[in-house]
Amino acid sequence: MDNDQKTMLLNIMAEEFTAVEFNLYLDTHPDDKKALADYNETVKKLAELKSQYEKKYGPLTNFGYVPSQYPWQWVEEPWPWQLNFA
Amino acid sequence: MKGPNEGELARAHVVIQQYNRRFPPMEGLQKGTIFPELYMPYEKMTKETVKRDSWRSFGRGGRNG
């Protein structure tokens, strides 16, 4: 796994964490318009990052976010224990 | 007059959070929260902080003593 792939994965993790944080905040503050707008922006960014990643490296989840390329790429993705962000 | 075991139970009170600022995604991931008002890291233990925070000092000339 090259550095670019690692960086993209890290950025997805960071954006996803931000989305979850807004998710939890909005559960208790459903009328907060600024938080909702920032949540929507984060989710949009997250979807973009996932699409970019998948187009380049293959699906992140078994049903992915973009159509699978040929040949089938799912089994080529690194296993969780093969990732090393240290 | 209430006896020693008849007082009220403790009541939790938490101020409602108000969102206005946040950390950028990567900083939030590293800090464990995107909300600056919730970022409360533990200080690294030093002789000074141990001395300051020690239970032994409670009630002996401290803020409440």
Backbone of each chain as nested JSON, in Angstrom:
{
  "chains": [
    {"id": "A", "residues": [
      {"number": 1, "name": "MET", "atoms": {"N": [0.847, -1.205, 0.0], "CA": [0.0, 0.0, 0.0], "C": [0.879, 1.25, 0.0]}},
      {"number": 2, "name": "ASP", "atoms": {"N": [0.67, 2.117, -0.995], "CA": [1.526, 3.303, -1.081], "C": [1.035, 4.413, -0.152]}},
      {"number": 3, "name": "ASN", "atoms": {"N": [1.869, 5.444, -0.034], "CA": [1.563, 6.541, 0.886], "C": [0.292, 7.287, 0.508]}},
      {"number": 4, "name": "ASP", "atoms": {"N": [0.064, 7.403, -0.795], "CA": [-1.119, 8.122, -1.256], "C": [-2.389, 7.401, -0.813]}},
      {"number": 5, "name": "GLN", "atoms": {"N": [-2.372, 6.075, -0.913], "CA": [-3.534, 5.292, -0.489], "C": [-3.762, 5.443, 1.017]}},
      {"number": 6, "name": "LYS", "atoms": {"N": [-2.662, 5.411, 1.754], "CA": [-2.727, 5.564, 3.207], "C": [-3.316, 6.925, 3.588]}},
      {"number": 7, "name": "THR", "atoms": {"N": [-2.824, 7.962, 2.898], "CA": [-3.305, 9.323, 3.167], "C": [-4.788, 9.446, 2.869]}},
      {"number": 8, "name": "MET", "atoms": {"N": [-5.214, 8.852, 1.757], "CA": [-6.637, 8.923, 1.405], "C": [-7.492, 8.214, 2.445]}},
      {"number": 9, "name": "LEU", "atoms": {"N": [-7.028, 7.063, 2.924], "CA": [-7.767, 6.334, 3.958], "C": [-7.864, 7.151, 5.244]}},
      {"number": 10, "name": "LEU", "atoms": {"N": [-6.741, 7.781, 5.612], "CA": [-6.736, 8.605, 6.825], "C": [-7.713, 9.768, 6.703]}},
      {"number": 11, "name": "ASN", "atoms": {"N": [-7.73, 10.405, 5.513], "CA": [-8.657, 11.519, 5.308], "C": [-10.105, 11.059, 5.382]}},
      {"number": 12, "name": "ILE", "atoms": {"N": [-10.384, 9.866, 4.875], "CA": [-11.742, 9.319, 4.958], "C": [-12.11, 9.073, 6.426]}},
      {"number": 13, "name": "MET", "atoms": {"N": [-11.161, 8.495, 7.179], "CA": [-11.408, 8.25, 8.601], "C": [-11.705, 9.55, 9.347]}},
      {"number": 14, "name": "ALA", "atoms": {"N": [-10.927, 10.601, 9.033], "CA": [-11.094, 11.887, 9.708], "C": [-12.451, 12.505, 9.365]}},
      {"number": 15, "name": "GLU", "atoms": {"N": [-12.815, 12.463, 8.076], "CA": [-14.091, 13.045, 7.647], "C": [-15.26, 12.258, 8.247]}},
      {"number": 16, "name": "GLU", "atoms": {"N": [-15.086, 10.938, 8.319], "CA": [-16.144, 10.089, 8.871], "C": [-16.321, 10.349, 10.364]}},
      {"number": 17, "name": "PHE", "atoms": {"N": [-15.208, 10.565, 11.053], "CA": [-15.275, 10.877, 12.48], "C": [-16.034, 12.186, 12.7]}},
      {"number": 18, "name": "THR", "atoms": {"N": [-15.741, 13.18, 11.862], "CA": [-16.446, 14.459, 11.954], "C": [-17.941, 14.266, 11.712]}},
      {"number": 19, "name": "ALA", "atoms": {"N": [-18.281, 13.427, 10.736], "CA": [-19.696, 13.158, 10.445], "C": [-20.39, 12.521, 11.651]}},
      {"number": 20, "name": "VAL", "atoms": {"N": [-19.727, 11.574, 12.303], "CA": [-20.316, 10.919, 13.474], "C": [-20.493, 11.914, 14.619]}},
      {"number": 21, "name": "GLU", "atoms": {"N": [-19.511, 12.806, 14.792], "CA": [-19.612, 13.819, 15.839], "C": [-20.848, 14.709, 15.619]}},
      {"number": 22, "name": "PHE", "atoms": {"N": [-21.046, 15.16, 14.383], "CA": [-22.233, 15.972, 14.072], "C": [-23.503, 15.154, 14.262]}},
      {"number": 23, "name": "ASN", "atoms": {"N": [-23.439, 13.897, 13.847], "CA": [-24.557, 12.969, 14.009], "C": [-24.999, 12.939, 15.48]}},
      {"number": 24, "name": "LEU", "atoms": {"N": [-24.041, 12.753, 16.388], "CA": [-24.364, 12.664, 17.81], "C": [-24.852, 14.006, 18.363]}},
      {"number": 25, "name": "TYR", "atoms": {"N": [-24.222, 15.085, 17.919], "CA": [-24.626, 16.416, 18.376], "C": [-26.063, 16.706, 17.936]}},
      {"number": 26, "name": "LEU", "atoms": {"N": [-26.364, 16.375, 16.676], "CA": [-27.7, 16.663, 16.143], "C": [-28.784, 15.811, 16.8]}},
      {"number": 27, "name": "ASP", "atoms": {"N": [-28.408, 14.637, 17.312], "CA": [-29.389, 13.813, 18.029], "C": [-29.998, 14.583, 19.197]}},
      {"number": 28, "name": "THR", "atoms": {"N": [-29.173, 15.424, 19.839], "CA": [-29.678, 16.188, 20.982], "C": [-29.947, 17.652, 20.632]}},
      {"number": 29, "name": "HIS", "atoms": {"N": [-29.589, 18.086, 19.42], "CA": [-29.819, 19.472, 18.99], "C": [-30.419, 19.475, 17.579]}},
      {"number": 30, "name": "PRO", "atoms": {"N": [-31.601, 18.867, 17.4], "CA": [-32.141, 18.714, 16.035], "C": [-32.475, 20.026, 15.328]}},
      {"number": 31, "name": "ASP", "atoms": {"N": [-32.584, 21.135, 16.081], "CA": [-32.951, 22.41, 15.447], "C": [-31.757, 23.318, 15.162]}},
      {"number": 32, "name": "ASP", "atoms": {"N": [-30.546, 22.814, 15.377], "CA": [-29.352, 23.63, 15.164], "C": [-29.017, 23.692, 13.674]}},
      {"number": 33, "name": "LYS", "atoms": {"N": [-29.354, 24.825, 13.058], "CA": [-29.208, 24.945, 11.6], "C": [-27.756, 24.939, 11.149]}},
      {"number": 34, "name": "LYS", "atoms": {"N": [-26.873, 25.595, 11.912], "CA": [-25.457, 25.633, 11.526], "C": [-24.857, 24.227, 11.586]}},
      {"number": 35, "name": "ALA", "atoms": {"N": [-25.168, 23.497, 12.668], "CA": [-24.634, 22.137, 12.798], "C": [-25.163, 21.25, 11.67]}},
      {"number": 36, "name": "LEU", "atoms": {"N": [-26.423, 21.421, 11.331], "CA": [-27.018, 20.618, 10.265], "C": [-26.364, 20.928, 8.912]}},
      {"number": 37, "name": "ALA", "atoms": {"N": [-26.132, 22.223, 8.661], "CA": [-25.477, 22.612, 7.404], "C": [-24.068, 22.036, 7.337]}},
      {"number": 38, "name": "ASP", "atoms": {"N": [-23.335, 22.122, 8.458], "CA": [-21.963, 21.597, 8.483], "C": [-21.951, 20.071, 8.384]}},
      {"number": 39, "name": "TYR", "atoms": {"N": [-22.964, 19.439, 8.97], "CA": [-23.104, 17.981, 8.841], "C": [-23.293, 17.601, 7.372]}},
      {"number": 40, "name": "ASN", "atoms": {"N": [-24.217, 18.29, 6.708], "CA": [-24.493, 17.979, 5.297], "C": [-23.256, 18.186, 4.428]}},
      {"number": 41, "name": "GLU", "atoms": {"N": [-22.517, 19.238, 4.737], "CA": [-21.294, 19.512, 3.985], "C": [-20.267, 18.392, 4.21]}},
      {"number": 42, "name": "THR", "atoms": {"N": [-20.165, 17.953, 5.465], "CA": [-19.225, 16.886, 5.819], "C": [-19.585, 15.58, 5.113]}},
      {"number": 43, "name": "VAL", "atoms": {"N": [-20.864, 15.245, 5.097], "CA": [-21.312, 13.998, 4.47], "C": [-21.049, 14.027, 2.963]}},
      {"number": 44, "name": "LYS", "atoms": {"N": [-21.24, 15.221, 2.361], "CA": [-20.979, 15.375, 0.932], "C": [-19.49, 15.164, 0.65]}},
      {"number": 45, "name": "LYS", "atoms": {"N": [-18.655, 15.804, 1.475], "CA": [-17.203, 15.663, 1.339], "C": [-16.788, 14.201, 1.522]}},
      {"number": 46, "name": "LEU", "atoms": {"N": [-17.395, 13.545, 2.503], "CA": [-17.083, 12.144, 2.79], "C": [-17.398, 11.26, 1.583]}},
      {"number": 47, "name": "ALA", "atoms": {"N": [-18.568, 11.499, 0.972], "CA": [-18.956, 10.71, -0.196], "C": [-17.974, 10.931, -1.347]}},
      {"number": 48, "name": "GLU", "atoms": {"N": [-17.538, 12.197, -1.507], "CA": [-16.558, 12.501, -2.558], "C": [-15.243, 11.753, -2.321]}},
      {"number": 49, "name": "LEU", "atoms": {"N": [-14.769, 11.809, -1.062], "CA": [-13.505, 11.15, -0.727], "C": [-13.591, 9.642, -0.961]}},
      {"number": 50, "name": "LYS", "atoms": {"N": [-14.731, 9.052, -0.597], "CA": [-14.907, 7.607, -0.778], "C": [-14.945, 7.248, -2.255]}},
      {"number": 51, "name": "SER", "atoms": {"N": [-15.639, 8.074, -3.049], "CA": [-15.691, 7.814, -4.493], "C": [-14.307, 7.896, -5.117]}},
      {"number": 52, "name": "GLN", "atoms": {"N": [-13.581, 8.972, -4.734], "CA": [-12.223, 9.136, -5.273], "C": [-11.353, 7.935, -4.924]}},
      {"number": 53, "name": "TYR", "atoms": {"N": [-11.453, 7.508, -3.661], "CA": [-10.646, 6.37, -3.218], "C": [-11.003, 5.112, -4.0]}},
      {"number": 54, "name": "GLU", "atoms": {"N": [-12.296, 4.848, -4.112], "CA": [-12.74, 3.603, -4.748], "C": [-12.405, 3.552, -6.233]}},
      {"number": 55, "name": "LYS", "atoms": {"N": [-12.472, 4.717, -6.887], "CA": [-12.121, 4.734, -8.308], "C": [-10.658, 4.349, -8.491]}},
      {"number": 56, "name": "LYS", "atoms": {"N": [-9.84, 4.735, -7.51], "CA": [-8.404, 4.501, -7.621], "C": [-7.981, 3.143, -7.054]}},
      {"number": 57, "name": "TYR", "atoms": {"N": [-8.585, 2.748, -5.914], "CA": [-8.062, 1.566, -5.213], "C": [-9.05, 0.415, -5.033]}},
      {"number": 58, "name": "GLY", "atoms": {"N": [-10.296, 0.629, -5.454], "CA": [-11.258, -0.446, -5.268], "C": [-12.178, -0.19, -4.084]}},
      {"number": 59, "name": "PRO", "atoms": {"N": [-13.188, -1.061, -3.92], "CA": [-14.253, -0.811, -2.95], "C": [-13.796, -0.81, -1.481]}},
      {"number": 60, "name": "LEU", "atoms": {"N": [-14.405, 0.095, -0.704], "CA": [-14.137, 0.183, 0.729], "C": [-15.021, -0.777, 1.513]}},
      {"number": 61, "name": "THR", "atoms": {"N": [-16.209, -1.017, 0.997], "CA": [-17.121, -1.975, 1.622], "C": [-17.562, -2.925, 0.521]}},
      {"number": 62, "name": "ASN", "atoms": {"N": [-18.156, -4.055, 0.882], "CA": [-18.413, -5.051, -0.155], "C": [-19.386, -4.602, -1.244]}},
      {"number": 63, "name": "PHE", "atoms": {"N": [-20.254, -3.609, -0.954], "CA": [-21.107, -3.113, -2.035], "C": [-20.713, -1.712, -2.473]}},
      {"number": 64, "name": "GLY", "atoms": {"N": [-19.598, -1.217, -1.905], "CA": [-18.944, -0.015, -2.389], "C": [-19.762, 1.245, -2.58]}},
      {"number": 65, "name": "TYR", "atoms": {"N": [-19.116, 2.261, -3.156], "CA": [-19.767, 3.536, -3.443], "C": [-19.715, 3.857, -4.928]}},
      {"number": 66, "name": "VAL", "atoms": {"N": [-18.904, 3.122, -5.677], "CA": [-18.878, 3.282, -7.139], "C": [-18.937, 1.878, -7.751]}},
      {"number": 67, "name": "PRO", "atoms": {"N": [-19.38, 1.783, -9.024], "CA": [-19.451, 0.461, -9.653], "C": [-18.082, -0.205, -9.693]}},
      {"number": 68, "name": "SER", "atoms": {"N": [-18.053, -1.518, -9.556], "CA": [-16.776, -2.228, -9.555], "C": [-16.166, -2.242, -10.946]}},
      {"number": 69, "name": "GLN", "atoms": {"N": [-14.856, -2.07, -10.992], "CA": [-14.147, -2.155, -12.266], "C": [-13.802, -3.616, -12.534]}},
      {"number": 70, "name": "TYR", "atoms": {"N": [-13.347, -3.87, -13.767], "CA": [-12.869, -5.195, -14.126], "C": [-11.358, -5.246, -14.011]}},
      {"number": 71, "name": "PRO", "atoms": {"N": [-10.735, -6.24, -13.445], "CA": [-11.395, -7.382, -12.798], "C": [-11.919, -7.032, -11.391]}},
      {"number": 72, "name": "TRP", "atoms": {"N": [-12.748, -7.878, -10.859], "CA": [-13.316, -7.737, -9.515], "C": [-12.219, -7.377, -8.511]}},
      {"number": 73, "name": "GLN", "atoms": {"N": [-12.427, -6.247, -7.768], "CA": [-11.323, -5.723, -6.953], "C": [-11.427, -6.014, -5.459]}},
      {"number": 74, "name": "TRP", "atoms": {"N": [-12.611, -6.446, -5.036], "CA": [-12.854, -6.548, -3.593], "C": [-11.774, -7.331, -2.854]}},
      {"number": 75, "name": "VAL", "atoms": {"N": [-11.386, -8.494, -3.422], "CA": [-10.407, -9.326, -2.729], "C": [-8.996, -8.745, -2.752]}},
      {"number": 76, "name": "GLU", "atoms": {"N": [-8.8, -7.671, -3.528], "CA": [-7.47, -7.061, -3.596], "C": [-7.252, -5.991, -2.533]}},
      {"number": 77, "name": "GLU", "atoms": {"N": [-8.345, -5.577, -1.877], "CA": [-8.227, -4.557, -0.839], "C": [-7.43, -5.093, 0.351]}},
      {"number": 78, "name": "PRO", "atoms": {"N": [-6.657, -4.204, 1.025], "CA": [-5.916, -4.684, 2.195], "C": [-6.857, -5.075, 3.337]}},
      {"number": 79, "name": "TRP", "atoms": {"N": [-6.494, -6.107, 4.085], "CA": [-7.255, -6.49, 5.266], "C": [-6.976, -5.46, 6.366]}},
      {"number": 80, "name": "PRO", "atoms": {"N": [-7.922, -5.307, 7.308], "CA": [-7.713, -4.296, 8.362], "C": [-6.361, -4.444, 9.069]}},
      {"number": 81, "name": "TRP", "atoms": {"N": [-5.917, -5.693, 9.283], "CA": [-4.647, -5.875, 10.008], "C": [-3.416, -5.636, 9.124]}},
      {"number": 82, "name": "GLN", "atoms": {"N": [-3.675, -5.373, 7.84], "CA": [-2.547, -5.046, 6.962], "C": [-2.317, -3.537, 6.899]}},
      {"number": 83, "name": "LEU", "atoms": {"N": [-3.214, -2.77, 7.537], "CA": [-3.051, -1.324, 7.541], "C": [-2.159, -0.939, 8.705]}},
      {"number": 84, "name": "ASN", "atoms": {"N": [-1.204, -0.053, 8.423], "CA": [-0.344, 0.438, 9.481], "C": [-0.19, 1.944, 9.311]}},
      {"number": 85, "name": "PHE", "atoms": {"N": [-0.87, 2.688, 10.181], "CA": [-0.841, 4.142, 10.053], "C": [0.25, 4.776, 10.905]}},
      {"number": 86, "name": "ALA", "atoms": {"N": [0.965, 3.949, 11.646], "CA": [1.967, 4.501, 12.568], "C": [3.116, 5.154, 11.807]}}
    ]},
    {"id": "B", "residues": [
      {"number": 1, "name": "MET", "atoms": {"N": [-35.125, 18.405, 61.159], "CA": [-33.693, 18.2, 60.851], "C": [-33.479, 16.797, 60.303]}},
      {"number": 2, "name": "LYS", "atoms": {"N": [-32.821, 16.721, 59.154], "CA": [-32.595, 15.42, 58.542], "C": [-31.401, 14.736, 59.174]}},
      {"number": 3, "name": "GLY", "atoms": {"N": [-31.526, 13.431, 59.298], "CA": [-30.418, 12.642, 59.838], "C": [-29.324, 12.513, 58.806]}},
      {"number": 4, "name": "PRO", "atoms": {"N": [-28.232, 11.935, 59.182], "CA": [-27.078, 11.843, 58.278], "C": [-27.351, 11.035, 57.01]}},
      {"number": 5, "name": "ASN", "atoms": {"N": [-28.358, 10.139, 57.047], "CA": [-28.615, 9.322, 55.858], "C": [-29.904, 9.715, 55.145]}},
      {"number": 6, "name": "GLU", "atoms": {"N": [-30.453, 10.887, 55.464], "CA": [-31.743, 11.281, 54.892], "C": [-31.64, 12.471, 53.945]}},
      {"number": 7, "name": "GLY", "atoms": {"N": [-30.431, 12.881, 53.617], "CA": [-30.282, 14.017, 52.709], "C": [-30.704, 13.663, 51.298]}},
      {"number": 8, "name": "GLU", "atoms": {"N": [-30.689, 14.649, 50.427], "CA": [-31.061, 14.385, 49.039], "C": [-29.954, 13.628, 48.323]}},
      {"number": 9, "name": "LEU", "atoms": {"N": [-30.362, 12.878, 47.328], "CA": [-29.375, 12.217, 46.485], "C": [-28.701, 13.27, 45.612]}},
      {"number": 10, "name": "ALA", "atoms": {"N": [-27.582, 12.909, 45.045], "CA": [-26.89, 13.837, 44.156], "C": [-27.729, 14.081, 42.909]}},
      {"number": 11, "name": "ARG", "atoms": {"N": [-27.636, 15.264, 42.368], "CA": [-28.308, 15.555, 41.102], "C": [-27.269, 15.967, 40.085]}},
      {"number": 12, "name": "ALA", "atoms": {"N": [-27.329, 15.34, 38.913], "CA": [-26.396, 15.711, 37.85], "C": [-26.933, 16.924, 37.11]}},
      {"number": 13, "name": "HIS", "atoms": {"N": [-26.055, 17.847, 36.792], "CA": [-26.459, 19.007, 36.011], "C": [-25.432, 19.248, 34.917]}},
      {"number": 14, "name": "VAL", "atoms": {"N": [-25.87, 19.205, 33.684], "CA": [-24.959, 19.418, 32.56], "C": [-25.505, 20.55, 31.708]}},
      {"number": 15, "name": "VAL", "atoms": {"N": [-24.677, 21.538, 31.438], "CA": [-25.085, 22.671, 30.61], "C": [-25.253, 22.19, 29.171]}},
      {"number": 16, "name": "ILE", "atoms": {"N": [-26.272, 22.685, 28.478], "CA": [-26.497, 22.269, 27.097], "C": [-25.377, 22.826, 26.208]}},
      {"number": 17, "name": "GLN", "atoms": {"N": [-24.838, 21.939, 25.373], "CA": [-23.74, 22.342, 24.493], "C": [-24.245, 23.251, 23.391]}},
      {"number": 18, "name": "GLN", "atoms": {"N": [-23.465, 24.279, 23.05], "CA": [-23.83, 25.173, 21.95], "C": [-22.724, 25.153, 20.909]}},
      {"number": 19, "name": "TYR", "atoms": {"N": [-23.065, 24.68, 19.712], "CA": [-22.043, 24.552, 18.669], "C": [-21.78, 25.862, 17.955]}},
      {"number": 20, "name": "ASN", "atoms": {"N": [-20.506, 26.267, 17.892], "CA": [-20.175, 27.333, 16.95], "C": [-18.817, 27.15, 16.27]}},
      {"number": 21, "name": "ARG", "atoms": {"N": [-17.875, 26.483, 16.954], "CA": [-16.579, 26.238, 16.322], "C": [-16.278, 24.751, 16.335]}},
      {"number": 22, "name": "ARG", "atoms": {"N": [-15.395, 24.319, 15.445], "CA": [-14.969, 22.925, 15.473], "C": [-13.537, 22.81, 14.972]}},
      {"number": 23, "name": "PHE", "atoms": {"N": [-12.893, 21.68, 15.315], "CA": [-11.56, 21.408, 14.804], "C": [-11.689, 20.889, 13.379]}},
      {"number": 24, "name": "PRO", "atoms": {"N": [-10.646, 21.088, 12.539], "CA": [-10.645, 20.443, 11.22], "C": [-10.664, 18.918, 11.409]}},
      {"number": 25, "name": "PRO", "atoms": {"N": [-11.181, 18.173, 10.418], "CA": [-11.361, 16.713, 10.575], "C": [-10.148, 15.969, 11.132]}},
      {"number": 26, "name": "MET", "atoms": {"N": [-8.958, 16.211, 10.584], "CA": [-7.788, 15.433, 11.037], "C": [-7.43, 15.755, 12.486]}},
      {"number": 27, "name": "GLU", "atoms": {"N": [-7.545, 17.02, 12.839], "CA": [-7.253, 17.417, 14.221], "C": [-8.279, 16.801, 15.174]}},
      {"number": 28, "name": "GLY", "atoms": {"N": [-9.539, 16.789, 14.74], "CA": [-10.591, 16.184, 15.548], "C": [-10.351, 14.699, 15.775]}},
      {"number": 29, "name": "LEU", "atoms": {"N": [-9.952, 14.011, 14.701], "CA": [-9.688, 12.574, 14.809], "C": [-8.569, 12.319, 15.822]}},
      {"number": 30, "name": "GLN", "atoms": {"N": [-7.54, 13.167, 15.774], "CA": [-6.411, 12.985, 16.69], "C": [-6.78, 13.336, 18.132]}},
      {"number": 31, "name": "LYS", "atoms": {"N": [-7.642, 14.344, 18.296], "CA": [-7.999, 14.783, 19.648], "C": [-9.151, 13.99, 20.242]}},
      {"number": 32, "name": "GLY", "atoms": {"N": [-9.895, 13.28, 19.397], "CA": [-11.015, 12.486, 19.907], "C": [-12.311, 13.252, 20.007]}},
      {"number": 33, "name": "THR", "atoms": {"N": [-12.347, 14.487, 19.573], "CA": [-13.579, 15.269, 19.494], "C": [-13.375, 16.399, 18.509]}},
      {"number": 34, "name": "ILE", "atoms": {"N": [-14.455, 16.813, 17.83], "CA": [-14.319, 17.959, 16.921], "C": [-14.718, 19.25, 17.638]}},
      {"number": 35, "name": "PHE", "atoms": {"N": [-15.208, 19.103, 18.88], "CA": [-15.706, 20.273, 19.614], "C": [-14.668, 20.782, 20.619]}},
      {"number": 36, "name": "PRO", "atoms": {"N": [-14.113, 21.996, 20.383], "CA": [-13.077, 22.52, 21.292], "C": [-13.536, 22.533, 22.758]}},
      {"number": 37, "name": "GLU", "atoms": {"N": [-14.823, 22.806, 22.993], "CA": [-15.303, 22.896, 24.379], "C": [-15.34, 21.53, 25.073]}},
      {"number": 38, "name": "LEU", "atoms": {"N": [-15.208, 20.456, 24.287], "CA": [-15.19, 19.117, 24.885], "C": [-13.791, 18.516, 24.938]}},
      {"number": 39, "name": "TYR", "atoms": {"N": [-12.829, 19.27, 24.43], "CA": [-11.456, 18.746, 24.437], "C": [-10.81, 19.05, 25.782]}},
      {"number": 40, "name": "MET", "atoms": {"N": [-10.702, 18.023, 26.607], "CA": [-10.161, 18.184, 27.958], "C": [-9.139, 17.089, 28.237]}},
      {"number": 41, "name": "PRO", "atoms": {"N": [-7.957, 17.218, 27.659], "CA": [-6.959, 16.157, 27.849], "C": [-6.448, 16.129, 29.285]}},
      {"number": 42, "name": "TYR", "atoms": {"N": [-6.073, 14.94, 29.733], "CA": [-5.447, 14.833, 31.05], "C": [-4.042, 15.393, 30.955]}},
      {"number": 43, "name": "GLU", "atoms": {"N": [-3.64, 16.092, 31.978], "CA": [-2.267, 16.595, 31.995], "C": [-1.327, 15.467, 32.33]}},
      {"number": 44, "name": "LYS", "atoms": {"N": [-0.124, 15.557, 31.772], "CA": [0.886, 14.58, 32.119], "C": [1.262, 14.773, 33.591]}},
      {"number": 45, "name": "MET", "atoms": {"N": [1.374, 13.645, 34.302], "CA": [1.668, 13.724, 35.738], "C": [3.086, 14.233, 35.998]}},
      {"number": 46, "name": "THR", "atoms": {"N": [3.176, 15.24, 36.817], "CA": [4.488, 15.712, 37.26], "C": [4.429, 15.823, 38.776]}},
      {"number": 47, "name": "LYS", "atoms": {"N": [5.557, 16.045, 39.391], "CA": [5.573, 16.211, 40.849], "C": [4.624, 17.323, 41.278]}},
      {"number": 48, "name": "GLU", "atoms": {"N": [4.615, 18.402, 40.464], "CA": [3.796, 19.559, 40.821], "C": [2.301, 19.257, 40.751]}},
      {"number": 49, "name": "THR", "atoms": {"N": [1.862, 18.586, 39.634], "CA": [0.432, 18.325, 39.513], "C": [-0.013, 17.3, 40.539]}},
      {"number": 50, "name": "VAL", "atoms": {"N": [0.84, 16.332, 40.844], "CA": [0.488, 15.34, 41.861], "C": [0.288, 16.027, 43.199]}},
      {"number": 51, "name": "LYS", "atoms": {"N": [1.21, 16.922, 43.511], "CA": [1.152, 17.647, 44.771], "C": [-0.12, 18.507, 44.833]}},
      {"number": 52, "name": "ARG", "atoms": {"N": [-0.392, 19.195, 43.72], "CA": [-1.536, 20.1, 43.661], "C": [-2.854, 19.351, 43.771]}},
      {"number": 53, "name": "ASP", "atoms": {"N": [-2.947, 18.193, 43.046], "CA": [-4.234, 17.499, 42.957], "C": [-4.411, 16.401, 43.988]}},
      {"number": 54, "name": "SER", "atoms": {"N": [-3.418, 16.163, 44.79], "CA": [-3.483, 15.049, 45.737], "C": [-4.654, 15.19, 46.701]}},
      {"number": 55, "name": "TRP", "atoms": {"N": [-5.345, 14.056, 46.963], "CA": [-6.46, 14.064, 47.914], "C": [-5.988, 14.478, 49.293]}},
      {"number": 56, "name": "ARG", "atoms": {"N": [-4.706, 14.294, 49.544], "CA": [-4.184, 14.588, 50.883], "C": [-4.295, 16.071, 51.208]}},
      {"number": 57, "name": "SER", "atoms": {"N": [-4.293, 16.884, 50.152], "CA": [-4.309, 18.318, 50.412], "C": [-5.727, 18.849, 50.632]}},
      {"number": 58, "name": "PHE", "atoms": {"N": [-6.744, 18.024, 50.31], "CA": [-8.124, 18.489, 50.479], "C": [-8.413, 18.781, 51.944]}},
      {"number": 59, "name": "GLY", "atoms": {"N": [-9.094, 19.879, 52.172], "CA": [-9.526, 20.213, 53.524], "C": [-8.403, 20.718, 54.419]}},
      {"number": 60, "name": "ARG", "atoms": {"N": [-7.276, 20.996, 53.824], "CA": [-6.175, 21.514, 54.646], "C": [-5.655, 22.799, 54.043]}},
      {"number": 61, "name": "GLY", "atoms": {"N": [-6.454, 23.813, 54.119], "CA": [-6.003, 25.107, 53.637], "C": [-6.203, 25.32, 52.151]}},
      {"number": 62, "name": "GLY", "atoms": {"N": [-6.862, 24.352, 51.5], "CA": [-7.139, 24.512, 50.076], "C": [-8.329, 25.427, 49.87]}},
      {"number": 63, "name": "ARG", "atoms": {"N": [-8.882, 25.363, 48.647], "CA": [-9.977, 26.25, 48.292], "C": [-11.17, 26.095, 49.242]}},
      {"number": 64, "name": "ASN", "atoms": {"N": [-11.429, 24.854, 49.658], "CA": [-12.584, 24.611, 50.523], "C": [-12.202, 24.408, 51.982]}},
      {"number": 65, "name": "GLY", "atoms": {"N": [-10.943, 24.497, 52.251], "CA": [-10.491, 24.201, 53.599], "C": [-10.289, 25.476, 54.383]}}
    ]}
  ]
}
